Amino acid sequence: MPTALITGANRGLGLELARSFAADGWQVHACCRMPDKAPELRAAAAASEDRIEVHRLDVTDDLQVGGLARSLGGETLDLLFNNAGIYGPRDGFGSQDFEAWNKVLAINLLAPLRMVENFVELVAASHGKLIVNMSSRLGSIAENDAGGGYPYRSSKAALNMVTRGLSVDLAARGITVVSVHPGWVRTDMGGSDAALTVADSVAGLRRVMASLTIEDSGRFFDHSGAELPW
Ligand SMILES: NC(=O)c1ccc[n+]([C@@H]2O[C@H](COP(=O)([O-])OP(=O)(O)OC[C@H]3O[C@@H](n4cnc5c(N)ncnc54)[C@H](OP(=O)(O)O)[C@@H]3O)[C@@H](O)[C@H]2O)c1
């Protein structure tokens, strides 16, 4: 049975990813900062016939990330899905909160690479050998004609560079690394006006992931499978 590890799995897209993979028989390591305050994830785990295992994981915490990687040692990870992310401050040009920007970078940019460095052996030992970084169209430099959103946009643009670098560094080990954009999705982050339900977005992302080969490594796709410009 394939195995996935998903960060930020207590709500939004991460929760739906965990549910969706488990429903298809995958073993899911569903990670969240506060399992005690994750009733939906715990309910999904209880209904999953042991397919969803919940782990406490703040992706910015070196000790927690290293500890989880060690505790899963000997297992294999067909998919490492770096989903956890925050939007951060929405202030426009002229009123940046630089402290808050650092937090956005810690979660959206530094943490995915920390995850990969800690879990790469488990991915390399798997059959699937796939790493997915949850990016955003807002991180596309080519498509930024609206300005603003400096913390979030820069974090996802830089995450795309990490994806690209990893695709080169991990190619010899047969690991595919991609960035994905889930569409504009109705979550706490996307808001209630968003175009897509989490179910539709995740169904699309699952189709994209299922179709990936090593030739796709280092590329950026949306939930429909369309390739996005950096
Ligand atoms: N929704 C959209 O339209 C959209 C569009 C493009 C990209 N995305 C991306 O999709 C991903 C998921 O977003 P979403 O819409 O599902 O957002 P969401 O509902 O706000 O969920 C964000 C998730 O990230 C987790 N998280 C935040 N900081 C964390 C940390 N330090 N350690 C571990 N987990 C942490 C949250 O956990 P807590 O509950 O503990 O805070 C939560 O589970 C993000 O990377 C986002 O940038 C979303």
The ligand as an SDF file (V2000), in Angstrom:
LIG
                    3D

 48 52  0  0  0  0  0  0  0  0999 V2000
   -6.9430   28.1270   -0.5760 N   0  0  0  0  0  0  0  0  0  0  0  0
   -6.4190   28.6090   -1.7020 C   0  0  0  0  0  0  0  0  0  0  0  0
   -7.1190   29.2350   -2.5250 O   0  0  0  0  0  0  0  0  0  0  0  0
   -4.9570   28.3910   -1.9960 C   0  0  0  0  0  0  0  0  0  0  0  0
   -4.4670   28.8630   -3.2230 C   0  0  0  0  0  0  0  0  0  0  0  0
   -3.1150   28.6660   -3.5300 C   0  0  0  0  0  0  0  0  0  0  0  0
   -2.3010   27.9780   -2.6540 C   0  0  0  0  0  0  0  0  0  0  0  0
   -2.8040   27.5450   -1.4530 N   0  0  0  0  0  0  0  0  0  0  0  0
   -1.8720   26.8560   -0.5500 C   0  0  0  0  0  0  0  0  0  0  0  0
   -2.4260   25.6330   -0.1010 O   0  0  0  0  0  0  0  0  0  0  0  0
   -1.9050   25.2770    1.1890 C   0  0  0  0  0  0  0  0  0  0  0  0
   -3.0510   24.9540    2.1310 C   0  0  0  0  0  0  0  0  0  0  0  0
   -3.8580   26.1140    2.2280 O   0  0  0  0  0  0  0  0  0  0  0  0
   -5.3740   26.0890    2.7180 P   0  0  0  0  0  0  0  0  0  0  0  0
   -6.1330   26.9190    1.7620 O   0  0  0  0  0  0  0  0  0  0  0  0
   -5.7990   24.7080    3.0250 O   0  0  0  0  0  0  0  0  0  0  0  0
   -5.1900   26.9520    4.0490 O   0  0  0  0  0  0  0  0  0  0  0  0
   -5.7700   26.8260    5.5210 P   0  0  0  0  0  0  0  0  0  0  0  0
   -7.1310   26.2420    5.5250 O   0  0  0  0  0  0  0  0  0  0  0  0
   -5.5230   28.1610    6.1320 O   0  0  0  0  0  0  0  0  0  0  0  0
   -4.7840   25.7210    6.1880 O   0  0  0  0  0  0  0  0  0  0  0  0
   -3.4480   25.9930    6.3960 C   0  0  0  0  0  0  0  0  0  0  0  0
   -2.8330   24.7900    7.0820 C   0  0  0  0  0  0  0  0  0  0  0  0
   -1.4370   25.0410    7.3120 O   0  0  0  0  0  0  0  0  0  0  0  0
   -1.1600   24.7150    8.6730 C   0  0  0  0  0  0  0  0  0  0  0  0
    0.0010   25.4010    9.2320 N   0  0  0  0  0  0  0  0  0  0  0  0
    0.2360   26.7340    9.2990 C   0  0  0  0  0  0  0  0  0  0  0  0
    1.4070   26.9500    9.9620 N   0  0  0  0  0  0  0  0  0  0  0  0
    1.8980   25.7320   10.2910 C   0  0  0  0  0  0  0  0  0  0  0  0
    3.0520   25.2800   10.9760 C   0  0  0  0  0  0  0  0  0  0  0  0
    3.9670   26.1390   11.4640 N   0  0  0  0  0  0  0  0  0  0  0  0
    3.2550   23.9450   11.1240 N   0  0  0  0  0  0  0  0  0  0  0  0
    2.3570   23.0560   10.6490 C   0  0  0  0  0  0  0  0  0  0  0  0
    1.2220   23.4220   10.0130 N   0  0  0  0  0  0  0  0  0  0  0  0
    1.0030   24.7380    9.8300 C   0  0  0  0  0  0  0  0  0  0  0  0
   -2.4310   25.0890    9.4160 C   0  0  0  0  0  0  0  0  0  0  0  0
   -2.4220   24.5170   10.6990 O   0  0  0  0  0  0  0  0  0  0  0  0
   -3.1020   25.2730   11.9960 P   0  0  0  0  0  0  0  0  0  0  0  0
   -4.5770   24.9970   11.9220 O   0  0  0  0  0  0  0  0  0  0  0  0
   -2.4300   24.6200   13.1470 O   0  0  0  0  0  0  0  0  0  0  0  0
   -2.8010   26.7270   11.8510 O   0  0  0  0  0  0  0  0  0  0  0  0
   -3.4610   24.5000    8.4610 C   0  0  0  0  0  0  0  0  0  0  0  0
   -3.5540   23.1130    8.6560 O   0  0  0  0  0  0  0  0  0  0  0  0
   -1.0500   26.4670    1.6250 C   0  0  0  0  0  0  0  0  0  0  0  0
    0.3070   26.2090    1.3680 O   0  0  0  0  0  0  0  0  0  0  0  0
   -1.5380   27.5950    0.7220 C   0  0  0  0  0  0  0  0  0  0  0  0
   -0.5630   28.5980    0.5330 O   0  0  0  0  0  0  0  0  0  0  0  0
   -4.1050   27.7290   -1.1110 C   0  0  0  0  0  0  0  0  0  0  0  0
  1  2  1  0
  2  3  2  0
  2  4  1  0
  4  5  1  0
  4 48  2  0
  5  6  2  0
  6  7  1  0
  7  8  2  0
  8  9  1  0
  8 48  1  0
  9 10  1  0
  9 46  1  0
 10 11  1  0
 11 12  1  0
 11 44  1  0
 12 13  1  0
 13 14  1  0
 14 15  2  0
 14 16  1  0
 14 17  1  0
 17 18  1  0
 18 19  2  0
 18 20  1  0
 18 21  1  0
 21 22  1  0
 22 23  1  0
 23 24  1  0
 23 42  1  0
 24 25  1  0
 25 26  1  0
 25 36  1  0
 26 27  1  0
 26 35  1  0
 27 28  2  0
 28 29  1  0
 29 30  1  0
 29 35  2  0
 30 31  1  0
 30 32  2  0
 32 33  1  0
 33 34  2  0
 34 35  1  0
 36 37  1  0
 36 42  1  0
 37 38  1  0
 38 39  2  0
 38 40  1  0
 38 41  1  0
 42 43  1  0
 44 45  1  0
 44 46  1  0
 46 47  1  0
M  CHG  2   8   1  16  -1
M  END
$$$$
